């Protein structure tokens, strides 16, 4: 098909499309006095995409300018002769501050639910960064404050500066691109994103979702130094360190050499005093050591002597008790033996009769001849006479 046929068919198809509400940011606005039609470029706030827009002069209010966030009602329009697509707007509404704040709060809750603001994601900054990546506006006060204060604290610090737009339609894309370049450089130890103060609309790029997610995905620690103490973009929540001002950022990322030297000198003096005090204490301890040893030894000897005396007395009592118990047992045994002896039997009136050969007579038939009779108090002889 010829070009004209393709262009006509595209125009016919696009012209059949209905109206649509479109949200974006005005990147370029050309006001032409006396002309009924005005021209502007509407840019997406999160991507590098834009569309040309035409609108009636009455639809474009005086409060709308470049950088304004707007919502417009438009119909797609294909310009046949040039083969370009644009939007033909019939109504333009500027997004109010309250609506912007509500959207930021909603985005904040969404990102917080994903864990992008969690404290355990925060990384510690290096004590002395070798190279600092700085993302800021060209020749801005923020750049001057950070560089001068950092070098005043430590003269050897080096910077890799990325100058970008810090407000307006291209700010987000430029900051994200600079962040990716610095994060890919292994020589950069920390990245600072800095900008001076401004209105809420001016600081909107630093609450952009694309920028927040890029900072969360960065390998290098990121410091937020946006605006003043009252400014609180979402970048402060996702950054590894949020500072109140660019000057505060310089103080937080670079140690002060003078302060460090004073701290080292103070620590050295404290260590010296501690050593001297320990030596004095040890000297005093050694000086009184003989007397304390003598006192300790005498006390130990006295305690040991008392213990020995107590043990001796306990042993004596124990031995006496054992001997007495043994004597009592012996007496009982002696009494039992005495009760079982033949003498006891004799004492009770019995006698032992023995024949001449010494055999004991137990039966009358065994008694014959000369007999020896033993009683309790002695012995005597007798002759056996049968009755």
C-alpha positions, 0 to 999 in steps of 0.5 A: 500500500502507498504511504498515504493509504497506510496513513489514512487507515491509521488516522481512521483507526485513531479517530475512532478512539474515544476521549481519555483522561491523561495524567502527566507533567508539562515539560514544555509549554508554548503560549502564543498570544492571540492564537486560539490553539496552544501547544504543549508537551506532556511527559510521563512522570515515571518514564522518558515518554512524552506526547504533544498536546494541543488545546484551546487557549481557554482550557489553559489556565494562567496558573499552569506552567512548565513543570505543573502536574496536570490531568487533561481530557483529550482525544488522540489525533493523527496528523496525516500530512506529517504522520505524527500522533498528538492529543487534542485536549478539551479540558486541563486540570492542575493536580492540587497539593492535597491530592499530591500529598495523598498520593505520596502517602499512599505510595509511602504505605505501599513501599513500606509494606514491601519492606523498602524502608525496613531498618535491617536493610540500612547499610553502615557508611564507611568510616573514611570513604575513598571516593564520594559520588555526588548527585546534585544540580550544576554549580548548586549551593548544595554541591558547594556546601558538601564539597567545601565542608567535606574537604575542610574536615578531610583535605584528601577526600575525592568526589565524583560529581554527577550534575543533573536536573534536580527538578522538572520533568527530566529530574527523575530520569537524570538522577536515576541514570547518575545513580546507576553510573555511580553504583556501577563504579567500584571506586565509589564508596558512598553516594550522596543525592543532594539538593537545596530546599524548595516547595513540595512540587519542586521536591517531588522527583525525590519521592518518585517511585522509580527513584526510590526503587533504584536507591533500594536496589543500589549496591553502594550506600546512599545518603539523602541530603534533600532540602532543609530539616522540615523537608521529608521526601520518600528518599529519606526513608529508603536511603541508608542515611538521611541528613537534615541538610547538605552541610549535615551530610558532609559532616556525617560522611567524612570524619573531621581530622582535627577531631580525630587527632584530638580524640587520639591525643585524649585516648593516649593521655588517658592510657598514659594516666591509666598506666601510671596509676597502675604502676603506682598501685603496684608499687604501693602493693609491693612496698607493703607486701612483706608486712602483709605476707607476715601478717597473713602467714601468722594468721594462717599459722594461728588458724592451722594451729587451732585446727590441729588442736581441735583435731587432736582433742577430737581424736583424744575423745574419740580414742577414749570413747573407743577404748571405753567401749572396747573395755565394756565389751571385754568385760561382757565377754569375760563375764560370759567366759567366766560363766561357762568355765568349769570353775564356775561349775565347781563353785556351785558345789560340783566336783570333777572325779578323775581316775589315776590315768587322768580320765574323767569318771562319767559312769559309776562303773568307771570308778575303781582304785585310787581316785582324784577329786577336784572341788572348788577350793582344791583337790583330794584323793579317795578310794573307790568302794562299791556300795 
